[in-house]
Amino acid sequence: MSEKYKVIDSTVPTFITITVVDWVDLFIRPVYCDILDESLNYCIKEKGLSVHAYVYMSSHIHLIVTTPDGELQNIVRDLKKFTSKKLIEAIKEHPESRREWLLRKFSFEAITTGRAKNYKLWQDGFHPVILDTLEKIEQRIRYIHYNPVEAQIVFNERDYVNSSYRNYEEDNTVFCNVAVETLW
């Protein structure tokens, strides 16, 4: 892994992207997004993760996060491992028109990469980018929140459910499903 893609200081806000293998559009059903919500909230409560902004797109998630003890790489590793198992279970258990295709795809990735036992759902790495200035922080938060508009999923950031935008909106009392710690 290149030096520019390593977590240097996890106490500084860090922009990360976690991507489904081959950019498969997985997060199109609420059940899968609920798993991400629950998993992030667990990491916040039990592992010391601070989530400052996030968005779930169909094939990837963007986060701005910090950890006080330098454990960001371990937390992301554990998050990916746990959510991978839970998402595969959900694909098997809930109505899913693409069930067979998704399971074959994730099984194929595990076999061809040799990086997982039965299924490989997430791409390796998470491409951390340190946000060491207010300008960088503001730019990435705007990028995260505007992502669903850019993808033409919604017309306005506030209309996208799987995002931290509502936590940054003034006078809003309806917050997102993840315990976000805003940066302003």
N, C-alpha and C positions, 0 to 999 in steps of 0.2 A: 504494500500500500504506500502510495506517495506521501511524503511528509506534509504536503498541503492538505491532505484529507484526513489528518489525525486530529483528535481533540487535544488542544494545547492547554487550555484552561477552562474547565467546565463550569467555573463560577461566573464566566462572562457569557452573556446570551449567545447561544449557538443555533444557527439555522441548520436543520437537518431534513433530509428527504429519505423516506423509506418507501421502496418501490416493489410492487408485485412483479414476479418474474415475467419477462417478455411484455411488460406493461398490460397484463390481462386486466380487463375491466371487472373487478370483483366488487367494489364498494358501491353497488347500485341497489342494494336491498338493505332496509333498515336493520335487519338482524345482524349483518356483518359490521355495520357502523356501531351498533350497540356494544359489540365485543370490543371494539377499539376504545369506546368511551369507558367501559368498565375497566379495561386493562390500564389505560392511562390514569384513571382515578386511583387504581390500586398502587401504581408506581408513585403517584403523588403522595398518597397517604403512608405507604409502607417503605418506600425506598428513597424518599427525599427528593424526587424529581419535581422541578417547578416548570410548568408549562405556561409560557407567556403568550403564545399565539399558535393557532393550528388551523388546518383545513384538511378534510378528507376529500380527495378527488377520486375518480372512479378506479384508478390504477396505482395511486400513490398517496402518501400523506406528507404534508409539510408541517414542521414544528419549529418553534423557537423555544429552547429549553435551557435550563441551568441545573446544576447539582452542586451542593455545597462541598462535597467531599471528593470530587474528582472521579466519580464513578459512572460518568455518562456512558462510556463504551459498554460497561457491564450491564447497565440498566437497559440500554437499547438492545443488546444481545438477548437479555432475558425477555424483554417485551416481544421481540420478534419470535423467539422460540415459543412462548406461551400463546401468543395470538395465532401463530401458524397452526398449532394443535387445535385451538378453539374454533378457528375458521374452517378447518377441514371437517371437524365434527359438525359444525353448523351446515356446511354444504351437504353432508350426508343425511342430516336429520330433518332439515326444513325443505319445503317445496322449492325446487331449483330446476328450472328447465335445462340448464347447462350442466347439471350434476356430473354426468359421465364425462363430458368433455373437460370440465375443470379438474376432476380427479385424475384423468389420464394425463392432462397437461402437467399438473404438479408432480405426478409420479414420474413422468418422463424426465422432468428437470432434476429430480432426485437421482435417477439412474445415470443420466448423462453427465452430471457434474460430480457425482460421488460425494456431494456435500450434505446429504440428508439420508435418513434411513428409508422412509416410505414416500414422503411428499416434501417438495421444496416449494414454498409459497413466496418467500421474500428473496429479492436479489441480495447478494452479498454487499456489505458496507452500508453507509448512510450519508456519505458526503457531507461531513460537518464543515460549516463556514462560520468562523468567529465574527461576531458583530461587535466590534470594539469602539464604535462611535455611534452617537445618537442618530446621525444621518443614515448609517447602515441599518440600524434597528428600525427606523421609520420606513425606510425603503422596503425592507423585507416584510414588515407587517402589512404594508399596503399591498405588496405582491401577493402574500398569502390570502388576504381578504378579497382581492380582486380576481383571483384565479378562477372561481366559478363563473364570474361575469365574462372573463376572457374566453372561457371554454363554452360560452353561450348556454349555460345551464340555467342561469337566472339573469334578470335584468339589473338587479340591485344586490349589493353585498348582503344587506340585512335579510334578504329572502332565503339565503342559503342556510339550511339547518346545521350542517356539519362543519361549522366554522366558529371561531372565537370572535367574530365581528361584533356580535351583540354585546359582548363584555367591554368593548371599546367605545360603544355608542353612548353619548351623553343621555342622561335621564332614562335609560332603559332599565326596566326592572325584570325583564325576562332574559335570563342568562343562558349560556350554552350548557351542554350536558357534562362538560369536563371542567374541573375546578381550576380555572385559569387564574393566574396571578399576573394582572396586567402590568405593563411597564410604564404606564402613565395614567 
